């Protein structure tokens, strides 16, 4: 089962009006009886608000391109790195898994395109159906009214009635969406990703077909790669780990590293080592935050690279090795 999110367009007005006019949906949303013209005006307002950066409204289409509902990121606050989510599905599509699929699709936008850290999901106390739908989502934190009292108060003022408040947090969503998949067969297609972490194609090709190569997946998308090389019966080296730009700085590297260490431990290794350049300031901090300790320095490791590598205004010359007991 898959869904596709597309921008609002007046061509969807009749189908949207038909679905939202069903008593089950209309009552859940607290909507008055309306006309197609009201839906057209709603679509126009959504488009204007998106242009202003206030919302990211999307139409939800099923596998056949049929409109099945609406979802939106609203009240986007880039300073707080948060927003609220609103969504509904046509009655005939309830209980078929589309709620989970559409939530993942819109949260991909929130966390990986907008770079937000939290997405709040509220529901009126009287809307039991909406609460039950949220409770089924595996990556949601329920009942966070006391953790975010200002958001809760704002929501109840907006809705003019008692509400519950839940939240999607990026770290929980990333853990749910991230997975490792072992690569079998030809590895040539992964050279561009490996070069993100090792700029020398000559060096990459020397170890390209060695060890075990894993895709780092975010849902169905390729978010990165990791290559492991056995050094002994008890030690394995993380020779290369790279996250594609879209997913960098979003927590996928941290989660992938956690899963990699779990895999290595399950394979019987006692220690994992990894090397990074003296110029890679962010990587040096990243590995230490993940529990790695400095092990050794190999001076002039990068001196023989075909082209000099510079990061943060520093030339990469030495390799710093880190290790972690599994």
VORONU-975509 format. One line per field, with one value per residue (C-alpha): residue number from 1; residue in one letter; y, z, x. Coordinates in steps of 0.25 Angstrom, whole numbers. Layout:
i = NUM	...
aa = a	...
py = Y	...
pz = Z	...
px = X	...
This chain:
i = 1	2	3	4	5	6	7	8	9	10	11	12	13	14	15	16	17	18	19	20	21	22	23	24	25	26	27	28	29	30	31	32	33	34	35	36	37	38	39	40	41	42	43	44	45	46	47	48	49	50	51	52	53	54	55	56	57	58	59	60	61	62	63	64	65	66	67	68	69	70	71	72	73	74	75	76	77	78	79	80	81	82	83	84	85	86	87	88	89	90	91	92	93	94	95	96	97	98	99	100	101	102	103	104	105	106	107	108	109	110	111	112	113	114	115	116	117	118	119	120	121	122	123	124	125	126	127	128	129	130	131	132	133	134	135	136	137	138	139	140	141	142	143	144	145	146	147	148	149	150	151	152	153	154	155	156	157	158	159	160	161	162	163	164	165	166	167	168	169	170	171	172	173	174	175	176	177	178	179	180	181	182	183	184	185	186	187	188	189	190	191	192	193	194	195	196	197	198	199	200	201	202	203	204	205	206	207	208	209	210	211	212	213	214	215	216	217	218	219	220	221	222	223	224	225	226	227	228	229	230	231	232	233	234	235	236	237	238	239	240	241	242	243	244	245	246	247	248	249	250	251	252	253	254	255	256	257	258	259	260	261	262	263	264	265	266	267	268	269	270	271	272	273	274	275	276	277	278	279	280	281	282	283	284	285	286	287	288	289	290	291	292	293	294	295	296	297	298	299	300	301	302	303	304	305	306	307	308	309	310	311	312	313	314	315	316	317	318	319	320	321	322	323	324	325	326
aa = x	x	x	x	x	x	x	x	x	x	x	x	x	x	x	x	x	x	x	x	x	x	x	x	x	x	x	x	x	x	x	x	x	x	x	x	x	x	x	x	x	x	x	x	x	x	x	x	x	x	x	x	x	x	x	x	x	x	x	x	x	x	x	x	x	x	x	x	x	x	x	x	x	x	x	x	x	x	x	x	x	x	x	x	x	x	x	x	x	x	x	x	x	x	x	x	x	x	x	x	x	x	x	x	x	x	x	x	x	x	x	x	x	x	x	x	x	x	x	x	x	x	x	x	x	x	x	x	x	x	x	x	x	x	x	x	x	x	x	x	x	x	x	x	x	x	x	x	x	x	x	x	x	x	x	x	x	x	x	x	x	x	x	x	x	x	x	x	x	x	x	x	x	x	x	x	x	x	x	x	x	x	x	x	x	x	x	x	x	x	x	x	x	x	x	x	x	x	x	x	x	x	x	x	x	x	x	x	x	x	x	x	x	x	x	x	x	x	x	x	x	x	x	x	x	x	x	x	x	x	x	x	x	x	x	x	x	x	x	x	x	x	x	x	x	x	x	x	x	x	x	x	x	x	x	x	x	x	x	x	x	x	x	x	x	x	x	x	x	x	x	x	x	x	x	x	x	x	x	x	x	x	x	x	x	x	x	x	x	x	x	x	x	x	x	x	x	x	x	x	x	x	x	x	x	x	x	x	x	x	x	x	x	x	x	x	x	x	x	x	x	x	x	x	x	x
py = 0	14	28	40	54	65	80	85	88	93	80	72	81	72	59	66	72	58	52	63	64	49	50	42	52	64	62	57	70	79	84	91	86	93	94	91	106	106	95	103	115	106	101	115	119	107	110	125	120	111	122	130	119	117	103	91	85	73	64	49	40	25	15	18	33	34	45	39	50	63	65	78	83	96	108	105	111	111	117	106	96	91	91	85	74	73	62	54	42	39	30	18	18	17	5	1	6	19	27	22	23	38	41	36	43	57	55	52	66	72	65	63	75	86	81	82	74	73	72	73	65	70	65	70	62	58	53	39	34	43	40	25	27	35	24	13	21	14	27	36	41	42	51	62	73	75	74	85	94	106	97	91	104	110	98	98	113	111	99	106	93	82	75	65	67	57	59	53	55	54	45	35	36	34	21	16	19	15	1	-6	-14	-23	-21	-34	-33	-22	-10	0	8	12	19	33	31	25	37	46	41	38	48	39	30	23	20	16	6	-1	-6	-5	-20	-24	-26	-24	-13	-8	2	11	13	23	16	13	24	22	31	26	14	7	-2	-12	-19	-30	-27	-40	-50	-40	-26	-20	-6	3	7	16	22	33	40	47	62	62	54	60	66	60	48	37	36	34	23	16	15	10	-1	-4	-7	-16	-24	-25	-29	-40	-45	-48	-36	-30	-16	-7	3	15	25	40	51	61	72	65	73	69	54	55	60	50	38	42	45	31	25	23	26	31	19	24	34	30	42	46	36	46	52	42	45	50	63	71	70	82	83	94	102	90	81	66	60	50	39	38	24	22	9	5	-8	-15
pz = 0	-4	-4	-12	-7	-17	-16	-15	-28	-31	-40	-27	-22	-25	-20	-7	-5	-7	3	14	12	18	31	38	33	34	49	53	47	52	38	34	22	10	-5	-15	-16	-1	-4	-16	-7	4	-7	-11	3	5	-7	-2	12	6	-3	10	17	27	23	15	10	2	-4	-2	-14	-13	-22	-34	-32	-26	-15	-2	8	12	21	25	33	40	48	44	54	49	61	70	59	61	55	56	47	42	34	30	21	14	22	12	14	29	35	23	27	19	32	35	21	19	33	29	16	22	33	23	18	32	37	25	16	26	37	48	61	66	60	69	67	75	76	82	95	88	75	80	66	64	77	74	60	66	77	66	61	66	66	73	88	94	105	105	111	123	115	105	113	104	92	99	104	90	84	94	91	76	77	88	95	103	95	96	91	85	78	67	70	59	67	69	54	49	58	52	37	37	33	28	16	12	-3	-11	-25	-32	-24	-35	-33	-19	-23	-23	-8	-3	-9	0	12	4	-7	-14	-24	-25	-10	-11	-22	-14	-4	-12	-13	0	13	15	8	14	9	19	16	21	17	2	0	-1	11	11	11	21	18	28	27	37	43	52	58	69	62	50	43	39	26	21	25	17	18	5	7	8	21	27	41	43	52	42	43	58	57	45	54	66	56	51	64	67	55	58	72	67	58	69	68	81	76	65	59	50	44	41	36	46	38	40	52	52	50	62	71	65	68	82	85	80	91	82	89	81	78	70	59	46	42	27	23	13	8	-4	-8	-23	-19	-5	3	12	22	31	26	30	21	23	26	38	41	55	58	69	75	83	91	87
px = 0	5	0	4	4	1	-1	-16	-22	-37	-38	-39	-50	-62	-56	-51	-65	-72	-62	-63	-78	-80	-87	-76	-65	-73	-77	-62	-57	-68	-71	-84	-92	-85	-85	-74	-71	-67	-57	-52	-50	-43	-33	-30	-27	-18	-10	-9	-4	6	12	13	20	10	5	9	-5	-5	-16	-15	-16	-16	-9	-19	-18	-31	-33	-35	-33	-25	-13	-5	6	0	5	20	30	44	49	43	45	31	17	4	-2	-17	-22	-35	-38	-51	-60	-59	-43	-44	-37	-29	-15	-16	-15	-1	4	-1	5	19	18	15	25	36	33	33	46	54	51	47	56	46	48	34	20	8	-4	-16	-31	-43	-47	-60	-54	-51	-49	-37	-31	-32	-26	-14	-12	-9	3	16	24	15	17	3	-2	9	0	9	21	16	6	7	4	-7	-13	-12	-19	-31	-33	-33	-43	-51	-52	-44	-33	-23	-9	1	14	23	37	48	57	45	41	56	57	44	48	63	67	79	79	91	95	96	103	109	113	117	104	108	121	114	109	123	130	122	130	143	146	157	150	163	163	148	150	161	151	138	137	142	135	120	112	99	89	83	69	59	46	48	58	73	78	92	102	112	123	129	142	146	160	160	151	147	149	142	145	134	142	131	118	111	98	92	91	75	76	89	88	74	79	79	94	93	82	89	102	93	88	102	107	96	98	113	110	101	112	121	130	135	141	137	147	145	155	152	161	167	160	146	142	128	131	141	130	119	127	130	116	113	122	135	148	161	170	181	186	192	200	200	190	183	197	197	183	182	176	177	165	161	150	147	159	168	175	173	186	185	175	169	164	153	148	136	135	122
